[in-house]
Amino acid sequence: MRAAEQSRDGGRRAPAPQAGGAPHGPLLVAGIDIGGTAVKIGLLVAAGEEAEIVAPGAAGERRPAAEATIETPLAADPAQFVRAVAGALRSLAGDRRLAAVGVGCAGLVSSGSGIVHRSPNLPRWREAPLGELMRAALGAPVAVLNDANAFALAEARLGAARGSSPVVALTLGTGVGGAIVEDGLLRGGRHGFGGEAGHMSVDLEGPVCPCGQRGCLELFVGRRGLVRAYRRRARWAAGEAGFDLAAGDETRLTPKLMAEAAGRGDRAAAEAFRRAGEILGGALASLSNLIDPQAFVIGGGIAQAGDLLFAPARETLAERAMIGRERVAPILEAALGYRAGMLGAALAALDALGIREPATGEAGS
């Protein structure tokens, strides 16, 4: 493996294709976001050595020019999976030639080699050569990266934190993903796995995480942790908003339902979010002390709780960061929605071609 191929690993870009360097003129690139229930595919048009990946007529909105979604074939082996996704992508592209493809996938991913070592969404995958299989199926250069890294690239270069560096990005869902972007590049350390803030221990004597360690952040601010915290506090009886919204069925409890319950006066739900926000803010303070970012960006389904989570997180971060309340980085809510994974994967594909979108604009406050 050439040293330049360590794109995610240590922050270097993937190598440009061998056919004469960066192409010129309009390019069609694809971004693929592999989720636990759906695979989202986006086609983006880019032009020249600097490319603005904005759909024609979109008035500056960051979105693909064409999109498709297929159900994630969870039972498929890697080769079967690639055939299904490549078929959907070819149908979307028609007779247009793809210049490059980016793929974001949850799990332990080596971007330099394109190998998915394991993925929580795809239990049959072990040491899956996703990049190699996609290249063979599509006949185009392929960049593979962790899905949280794709989210981070998109939000740092096109979204809420555009114009900021460094940026620490977290996604809050069933688990908690994280990544660091500096000068538009992922900073993943020696092996490319750095930035996994969800597996920072915030309680050394805490519960055991699926990763094997104790007290990981995602156990407190991920979906399961929030629901568990609510049930510990809730009276769980008729007349309590959470109980009524879930029709008394604990298996129907979700952070979204909890946020609605809190809005209806369910104090146990509000308290669960408050405590999760404080724990999140404490973890961000540690990251602030270590990295001193210009911005934090938080996305994912749980981030939709808004100030239920963000208000205590911001206050705890301001209280605990050594840099002080006046200079601590803002916590920004992600701006790109469900498209962030597709857009970030497409950015990784453009990076593989040696192309960068213009870095204009300022981060929000």
C-alpha positions as CSV (number, residue, x, y, z in Angstrom):
1,M,0.0,0.0,0.0
2,R,1.4,3.4,-1.0
3,A,1.8,5.9,1.9
4,A,-0.6,8.3,0.1
5,E,-3.3,5.7,0.4
6,Q,-3.7,6.4,4.1
7,S,-6.4,8.9,3.4
8,R,-8.4,8.6,6.6
9,D,-5.4,7.1,8.5
10,G,-3.5,10.1,9.7
11,G,-5.4,12.7,7.7
12,R,-3.9,12.2,4.2
13,R,-6.1,12.0,1.2
14,A,-6.7,8.9,-0.9
15,P,-4.5,8.7,-4.0
16,A,-5.8,10.2,-7.3
17,P,-6.7,7.7,-10.0
18,Q,-3.7,6.8,-12.2
19,A,-5.2,8.0,-15.4
20,G,-3.4,11.3,-15.7
21,G,-4.3,13.2,-12.5
22,A,-7.3,15.2,-11.6
23,P,-9.9,15.3,-14.3
24,H,-11.4,18.5,-15.6
25,G,-14.9,19.4,-16.7
26,P,-18.2,18.2,-15.2
27,L,-17.9,15.0,-13.2
28,L,-20.5,12.7,-11.8
29,V,-19.7,11.4,-8.3
30,A,-21.8,9.2,-6.1
31,G,-22.1,9.2,-2.3
32,I,-23.5,6.1,-0.6
33,D,-24.6,6.0,3.0
34,I,-25.1,2.4,4.4
35,G,-27.5,2.5,7.3
36,G,-29.1,-0.2,9.4
37,T,-32.4,-0.1,7.6
38,A,-31.7,1.8,4.4
39,V,-28.9,2.5,1.9
40,K,-29.1,6.1,0.7
41,I,-27.5,6.9,-2.7
42,G,-26.9,10.3,-4.1
43,L,-25.5,11.5,-7.4
44,L,-23.6,14.8,-7.4
45,V,-22.3,16.9,-10.3
46,A,-18.9,18.6,-9.8
47,A,-16.9,20.7,-12.2
48,G,-13.2,21.5,-12.6
49,E,-10.4,21.3,-10.0
50,E,-12.6,23.1,-7.5
51,A,-16.1,21.7,-7.3
52,E,-19.2,23.0,-5.7
53,I,-21.3,19.9,-5.1
54,V,-24.7,21.6,-5.4
55,A,-27.6,20.5,-7.5
56,P,-28.4,22.8,-10.4
57,G,-31.0,25.3,-9.4
58,A,-30.7,24.5,-5.7
59,A,-30.1,28.1,-4.7
60,G,-27.1,27.1,-2.6
61,E,-28.7,24.1,-0.8
62,R,-26.3,21.3,-0.3
63,R,-28.1,18.3,-1.8
64,P,-27.5,15.6,-4.4
65,A,-28.7,16.1,-7.9
66,A,-30.5,12.7,-7.8
67,E,-31.2,10.4,-4.9
68,A,-32.4,6.8,-4.3
69,T,-33.0,4.7,-1.3
70,I,-33.1,0.9,-1.1
71,E,-33.7,-1.4,1.9
72,T,-30.4,-2.6,3.4
73,P,-29.9,-6.2,2.5
74,L,-28.9,-7.3,6.0
75,A,-28.8,-11.0,5.3
76,A,-26.5,-10.5,2.2
77,D,-22.8,-11.3,2.2
78,P,-20.5,-8.6,0.9
79,A,-20.6,-9.7,-2.7
80,Q,-24.4,-9.9,-2.7
81,F,-24.7,-6.6,-1.0
82,V,-22.4,-4.9,-3.5
83,R,-24.4,-6.3,-6.4
84,A,-27.6,-4.9,-5.0
85,V,-26.2,-1.5,-4.3
86,A,-24.3,-1.3,-7.6
87,G,-27.5,-2.2,-9.5
88,A,-29.4,0.6,-7.8
89,L,-26.6,3.1,-8.5
90,R,-26.4,2.1,-12.2
91,S,-30.2,2.6,-12.5
92,L,-29.9,6.0,-11.0
93,A,-26.9,7.0,-13.1
94,G,-28.3,5.7,-16.4
95,D,-25.7,5.9,-19.2
96,R,-23.7,8.6,-17.4
97,R,-20.2,7.5,-16.4
98,L,-19.2,7.7,-12.8
99,A,-15.9,9.5,-12.0
100,A,-15.7,8.2,-8.4
101,V,-17.8,6.7,-5.6
102,G,-17.7,7.3,-1.9
103,V,-19.2,4.8,0.6
104,G,-19.9,5.5,4.3
105,C,-20.4,2.4,6.5
106,A,-20.9,2.1,10.3
107,G,-18.3,0.0,12.1
108,L,-14.5,-0.5,12.1
109,V,-13.3,0.7,8.6
110,S,-9.8,1.1,7.2
111,S,-10.1,3.8,4.6
112,G,-6.7,3.2,3.1
113,S,-7.5,-0.4,2.2
114,G,-11.3,-0.1,1.8
115,I,-11.8,-3.0,4.3
116,V,-14.8,-3.1,6.6
117,H,-13.4,-5.1,9.5
118,R,-16.8,-5.4,11.2
119,S,-20.1,-3.5,11.1
120,P,-23.0,-3.5,13.6
121,N,-25.4,-3.1,10.8
122,L,-24.1,-6.0,8.7
123,P,-23.5,-9.0,10.9
124,R,-22.2,-11.3,8.1
125,W,-19.3,-8.9,7.3
126,R,-15.9,-9.8,8.7
127,E,-12.8,-8.3,6.9
128,A,-15.0,-7.4,4.0
129,P,-13.1,-5.8,1.0
130,L,-15.9,-3.3,0.3
131,G,-13.7,-1.0,-1.7
132,E,-12.3,-3.7,-4.0
133,L,-15.8,-5.2,-4.6
134,M,-17.3,-1.8,-5.4
135,R,-14.5,-0.9,-7.8
136,A,-14.9,-4.2,-9.6
137,A,-18.7,-3.7,-9.9
138,L,-18.7,-0.1,-11.0
139,G,-15.4,0.4,-12.8
140,A,-14.6,3.6,-10.9
141,P,-12.4,4.7,-8.0
142,V,-14.0,4.1,-4.6
143,A,-13.4,5.7,-1.3
144,V,-14.6,3.9,1.8
145,L,-15.0,5.5,5.3
146,N,-16.8,5.2,8.6
147,D,-20.3,6.7,8.5
148,A,-19.5,9.1,11.3
149,N,-16.5,10.3,9.4
150,A,-18.6,11.0,6.4
151,F,-21.0,13.0,8.5
152,A,-18.1,15.0,10.0
153,L,-16.6,15.8,6.5
154,A,-20.0,17.0,5.3
155,E,-20.8,19.2,8.3
156,A,-17.3,20.6,8.5
157,R,-16.9,21.4,4.8
158,L,-20.5,22.0,3.7
159,G,-22.7,22.3,6.7
160,A,-23.0,23.8,10.2
161,A,-19.3,24.2,10.8
162,R,-18.3,25.3,7.3
163,G,-15.3,27.7,7.7
164,S,-14.3,26.3,11.1
165,S,-11.1,24.3,11.9
166,P,-10.6,22.1,13.8
167,V,-14.1,20.6,14.1
168,V,-15.2,17.8,16.4
169,A,-18.3,16.1,15.2
170,L,-20.5,13.6,17.0
171,T,-23.6,11.6,15.9
172,L,-26.0,10.5,18.6
173,G,-28.2,7.6,17.8
174,T,-28.3,3.9,18.9
175,G,-24.6,4.4,19.4
176,V,-22.4,7.5,19.4
177,G,-19.9,8.1,16.6
178,G,-17.3,10.8,16.4
179,A,-14.6,12.3,14.2
180,I,-12.2,15.2,14.0
181,V,-11.8,17.3,10.9
182,E,-8.9,19.8,10.5
183,D,-8.3,21.9,7.4
184,G,-10.9,19.9,5.7
185,L,-9.2,16.5,6.4
186,L,-10.2,13.8,8.8
187,R,-7.6,13.3,11.5
188,G,-7.8,9.7,12.5
189,G,-4.4,9.1,14.1
190,R,-1.9,6.3,13.3
191,H,-4.5,3.6,12.4
192,G,-7.3,5.9,11.3
193,F,-9.6,4.9,14.1
194,G,-9.2,8.1,16.2
195,G,-12.1,10.3,17.0
196,E,-14.3,7.6,18.5
197,A,-15.7,9.9,21.3
198,G,-18.6,7.5,21.9
199,H,-16.1,5.1,23.5
200,M,-14.5,7.6,25.9
201,S,-15.1,6.3,29.4
202,V,-17.1,8.8,31.5
203,D,-17.6,6.4,34.4
204,L,-14.8,3.8,35.0
205,E,-17.2,1.8,37.2
206,G,-20.1,2.2,34.9
207,P,-22.1,-0.4,32.9
208,V,-20.3,-2.7,30.4
209,C,-20.4,-1.4,26.8
210,P,-20.7,-3.7,23.8
211,C,-17.2,-2.7,22.9
212,G,-16.1,-4.5,26.1
213,Q,-15.1,-1.5,28.2
214,R,-17.0,0.2,31.0
215,G,-18.8,3.5,31.2
216,C,-18.5,4.6,27.6
217,L,-20.2,7.9,26.6
218,E,-22.7,6.1,24.3
219,L,-24.1,4.2,27.3
220,F,-25.4,7.5,28.7
221,V,-26.2,9.6,25.7
222,G,-27.1,6.9,23.1
223,R,-30.6,5.6,22.6
224,R,-30.5,2.7,25.1
225,G,-28.9,4.8,27.8
226,L,-31.6,7.5,27.5
227,V,-34.4,5.1,27.7
228,R,-32.8,3.3,30.6
229,A,-32.4,6.6,32.5
230,Y,-36.0,7.5,31.9
231,R,-37.3,4.2,33.1
232,R,-35.3,4.6,36.3
233,R,-37.0,7.9,37.0
234,A,-40.5,7.4,35.6
235,R,-43.5,6.4,37.6
236,W,-44.7,4.5,34.5
237,A,-48.4,4.6,35.1
238,A,-51.4,6.0,33.3
239,G,-51.5,9.7,33.3
240,E,-47.7,10.1,32.8
241,A,-47.0,11.4,29.3
242,G,-44.4,8.8,28.5
243,F,-46.5,5.9,29.6
244,D,-49.5,7.2,27.7
245,L,-47.6,7.9,24.5
246,A,-46.1,4.4,24.5
247,A,-49.5,2.9,25.4
248,G,-47.9,1.3,28.4
249,D,-45.4,-0.7,26.2
250,E,-41.8,-0.2,27.2
251,T,-40.6,-1.6,23.9
252,R,-42.1,1.5,22.2
253,L,-40.0,3.9,24.2
254,T,-37.7,6.0,22.0
255,P,-35.8,9.3,22.6
256,K,-38.2,10.9,20.1
257,L,-41.2,9.8,22.2
258,M,-39.4,10.9,25.4
259,A,-38.8,14.3,23.9
260,E,-42.5,14.6,23.1
261,A,-43.3,13.4,26.6
262,A,-41.0,16.0,28.1
263,G,-42.8,18.7,26.1
264,R,-46.1,17.5,27.7
265,G,-44.7,17.9,31.2
266,D,-43.2,14.5,31.9
267,R,-40.5,15.5,34.4
268,A,-38.8,12.1,34.3
269,A,-38.2,12.5,30.6
270,A,-37.0,16.0,30.9
271,E,-34.6,14.9,33.7
272,A,-33.2,12.0,31.6
273,F,-32.4,14.5,28.8
274,R,-30.9,17.0,31.3
275,R,-28.6,14.4,32.8
276,A,-27.6,13.1,29.4
277,G,-26.8,16.7,28.3
278,E,-24.6,17.2,31.4
279,I,-22.7,14.0,30.7
280,L,-22.3,15.0,27.0
281,G,-21.1,18.5,28.0
282,G,-18.5,17.0,30.4
283,A,-17.2,14.8,27.6
284,L,-17.1,17.8,25.2
285,A,-15.1,19.7,27.8
286,S,-12.5,17.0,27.9
287,L,-12.3,17.1,24.1
288,S,-12.1,20.9,24.3
289,N,-9.1,20.6,26.6
290,L,-7.5,18.1,24.4
291,I,-8.2,19.5,20.9
292,D,-9.3,23.1,21.3
293,P,-11.7,23.0,18.4
294,Q,-13.3,26.0,16.7
295,A,-16.7,24.2,16.7
296,F,-18.5,21.1,17.9
297,V,-21.2,19.7,15.6
298,I,-23.8,17.3,16.9
299,G,-26.2,15.3,14.8
300,G,-28.2,12.1,14.7
301,G,-31.7,11.2,15.8
302,I,-31.2,12.1,19.5
303,A,-29.9,15.6,18.6
304,Q,-33.5,16.3,17.4
305,A,-34.4,16.7,21.1
306,G,-32.9,20.2,20.8
307,D,-32.5,22.3,23.9
308,L,-33.7,19.5,26.1
309,L,-30.2,18.0,25.4
310,F,-28.2,21.0,24.2
311,A,-29.0,23.5,26.9
312,P,-27.4,21.5,29.7
313,A,-24.6,20.3,27.4
314,R,-23.7,23.9,26.5
315,E,-23.8,25.0,30.2
316,T,-21.6,22.1,31.4
317,L,-19.1,22.6,28.6
318,A,-18.8,26.3,29.4
319,E,-18.4,25.5,33.1
320,R,-15.8,22.8,32.7
321,A,-13.6,23.7,29.6
322,M,-10.3,25.1,30.7
323,I,-10.3,27.7,27.9
324,G,-13.2,29.5,29.7
325,R,-16.8,30.3,29.0
326,E,-15.9,33.2,26.6
327,R,-13.6,31.3,24.3
328,V,-15.0,27.8,24.4
329,A,-16.2,26.4,21.0
330,P,-19.9,26.6,20.2
331,I,-22.0,23.4,20.0
332,L,-23.7,23.6,16.6
333,E,-26.7,21.5,15.6
334,A,-26.0,19.6,12.3
335,A,-27.4,21.3,9.3
336,L,-27.5,18.7,6.5
337,G,-30.0,16.2,7.9
338,Y,-30.2,12.7,6.4
339,R,-28.1,13.8,3.4
340,A,-24.9,14.4,5.5
341,G,-23.7,10.8,5.0
342,M,-24.2,10.9,1.3
343,L,-22.5,14.3,0.9
344,G,-19.6,13.3,3.1
345,A,-19.0,10.1,1.1
346,A,-19.1,12.1,-2.1
347,L,-16.5,14.5,-0.6
348,A,-14.3,11.6,0.1
349,A,-14.7,10.5,-3.5
350,L,-13.8,14.0,-4.7
351,D,-10.7,13.9,-2.4
352,A,-9.7,10.6,-4.1
353,L,-9.7,12.5,-7.4
354,G,-7.6,15.4,-5.9
355,I,-10.6,17.8,-6.1
356,R,-11.8,20.1,-3.4
357,E,-15.0,22.2,-3.2
358,P,-14.4,25.9,-2.5
359,A,-14.0,26.4,1.2
360,T,-16.1,29.5,1.6
361,G,-18.6,30.6,4.2
362,E,-18.5,30.8,8.0
363,A,-19.7,28.6,10.7
364,G,-22.8,29.3,12.6
365,S,-22.8,30.6,16.2
